[in-house]
Amino acid sequence: MRRLSIPVIGLVGLTALALTGCQASAQAESVDPNAPITIATIPLSDDPTAENPIEAFAELLEEETGRPVEVTDVPDYLSVVEAIRADHVAIGLMSGFPSALAVNTGEVDALLARLGGQR
């Protein structure tokens, strides 16, 4: 069994919230079991050589679901929200405040959240 190191878990946890789109049209369509799971996130570092914990998360998700996972880095939180709202991605990773604003639009549902102040 593969285990993530504490820094990887911490960095993935710092994204604080995974969001999914909840548009009625997307729910009505059948999902292709071989279609990739798409994730949008902002870059976690300015250093392109730094290890990205989202890639480790994507690998684990691929192993558990048997589906390919595509991760797209977007420039800011607004881009993550708009990618979800437009059905371009299935999951968006972001911190608490932008995700709360996204949920308030009524077009995005919170899937997972990490409690603040926990270590």
Order of alpha helices (4+ residues) and beta strands (2+ residues): alpha-beta-alpha-beta-alpha-beta-alpha-beta-alpha-beta
